[in-house]
Amino acid sequence: MAGRLHDPLDFSRRADGSPERRATRTRAPALRTMASDGRKVVLITGCSSGIGLRIAAMLARDEKKRYHVVATMRDLKRKEKLLEAVGDAHGDTLALRVLDVCSEESVRQCVGGLEDRRVDVLINNAGIGLLGPVESISIEEMKKVFETNFFGVVRMIKEVMPDMKRRRSGHIIVMSSVMGLQGVVFNDVYTASKFAMEGFCESLAVQLLKFNVKLSMIEPGPVHTEFEVKIMQDVAKMEFPGADADTVRYFKDVYLPSSIHMFEAMGQSADDIAKCTKKVIEASRPRFRNLTNTLYTPIVAMKYADETGGLSIHTFYNLLFNFGTLMHITVSILKCLTCRCFRRRNISPD
Ligand SMILES: NC(=O)c1ccc[n+]([C@@H]2O[C@H](COP(=O)([O-])OP(=O)(O)OC[C@H]3O[C@@H](n4cnc5c(N)ncnc54)[C@H](OP(=O)(O)O)[C@@H]3O)[C@@H](O)[C@H]2O)c1
C-alpha cells in the first residue's frame, strides 16, 4: 500500500545494532516512507513517554494523514504506551525505531535506515532533568545532562541537517524550556543545558535561513509528565554531600514546596505541548521562539525589560525568600495578567 510504513517490529534494532526481534532477519531494509506521496517524514526522539509520546500519537493520528512519523526511543521495551495511544495508526502512519541520542552509532543507524535518509521535520524532544544544590552534584552527573540535552540535539542536527540543506527544505524543532530563557534557582545545570541549546540554535537559525531550512524552539513551562516524577524520585534519594545545612534547608523547605506549587498551579499537559508543536510544524511562517504557557510571558518579559539582570534576580529572590507566602497570590495575579497581548506572544494550545 502506497505510503504505508513497514511493521517496525520486523526490523527494529537495538542501539548496538543487534536485532530486537526476529532473529532470521539480518539486515534492516530502508524504512519506506514514500515521501513522494506528499506526506512529511517526521522523526521524533524520546517517544517512550511524556511530550514525545503525545506528539508522535497526535501526528500519527492526523485526520488528513499528512505525516509519516518515525517515533524513536532508546529501548523498544518501552513502546507499549505509545502503541496504545496510537491505536490502529501503527504501521500505517507510524513506525518505531531505536535511537539513543547519546550514541553517534545509534543516530547514524537510525537516520541511515530511512528511505533516502529523508527527514522533513526533526523533533528533538529527548531530555533529562537535574535538580539540587550544585555542591552536591558530581561533574559526571552534570556531563550526562549535557550529553543528552545539548550534545544529543547537536548529534541529531549534524546527521539530518546536511540533507535538509541539500534539499533546500526542512524544519528542525527543539524542545527547549522556559528554563532555556530564564534561570531558575536549584536548576542550575538543567537550565545551563537548555541555555546552551538556545544559543546554539539562535546562531544556526541564521545560516539555515539561507538554505530554506527552518528552526523553531518550543519553550514549555512546567508540564505534567514522568519528567517531574523522575526528578522528584532522584531528589528523594539525594544525600547532598558537600552542601551546607542552610543550602539544603533552602532547597528542601523553601524551593521544593514552591516548585511543587508552581507545577500544580501552572502545569500544562503533554497534550497541550503536542498541540503547540503541531501548530509550529503547520505554520506557514513558524516563529523561532514559542512559549507555550502565557503565564510565563511576563517572567520572560521582565528579563528583557532590564538588561542588567537585576530585576529578574531580585524579583525571584524576593518571591522565594522574602514573600514565600505571597507566591500563591503572585501566581493568581499572573493568571489575571495573561491577557490578549500576552497570548499573541505565545503559541497557545487552544
Ligand atoms: N516536563 C516538563 O516540565 C518539561 C518542561 C519544559 C521542557 N521539557 C522538555 O521536554 C522534553 C520531554 O520531556 P518530558 O517532560 O516528556 O519527560 P519524559 O516523560 O521523562 O520524557 C523524556 C523522554 O526522553 C527520553 N530520553 C532520555 N534520554 C534519552 C536518550 N539518551 N536517548 C533517547 N531518548 C532519551 C526518555 O526515554 P527513556 O524512557 O528511555 O528514559 C523519554 O522518552 C525534554 O527535553 C524536557 O527537557 C519538559
The ligand as an ORCA input file, in Angstrom:
! r2SCAN-3c Opt
* xyz 0 1
  N       8.079     18.078     31.866
  C       8.420     19.343     31.953
  O       8.088     20.044     32.921
  C       9.205     19.993     30.838
  C       9.211     21.390     30.758
  C       9.931     22.010     29.740
  C      10.647     21.258     28.837
  N      10.638     19.888     28.942
  C      11.420     19.141     27.961
  O      10.565     18.288     27.237
  C      11.290     17.158     26.753
  C      10.496     15.889     27.038
  O      10.351     15.750     28.433
  P       9.065     15.069     29.114
  O       8.506     16.055     30.053
  O       8.192     14.448     28.110
  O       9.812     13.974     30.014
  P       9.792     12.358     29.999
  O       8.392     11.867     30.092
  O      10.767     11.993     31.048
  O      10.360     12.002     28.556
  C      11.714     12.134     28.239
  C      11.989     11.223     27.076
  O      13.368     11.371     26.705
  C      13.908     10.075     26.559
  N      15.356     10.025     26.675
  C      16.132     10.332     27.744
  N      17.431     10.115     27.434
  C      17.463      9.667     26.152
  C      18.490      9.281     25.264
  N      19.771      9.273     25.632
  N      18.157      8.896     24.004
  C      16.867      8.880     23.598
  N      15.833      9.209     24.414
  C      16.143      9.603     25.668
  C      13.210      9.247     27.608
  O      13.377      7.876     27.299
  P      13.529      6.692     28.387
  O      12.140      6.195     28.579
  O      14.417      5.715     27.712
  O      14.154      7.294     29.616
  C      11.792      9.752     27.425
  O      11.175      9.114     26.335
  C      12.667     17.221     27.427
  O      13.605     17.724     26.509
  C      12.463     18.206     28.566
  O      13.649     18.892     28.886
  C       9.922     19.238     29.914
*
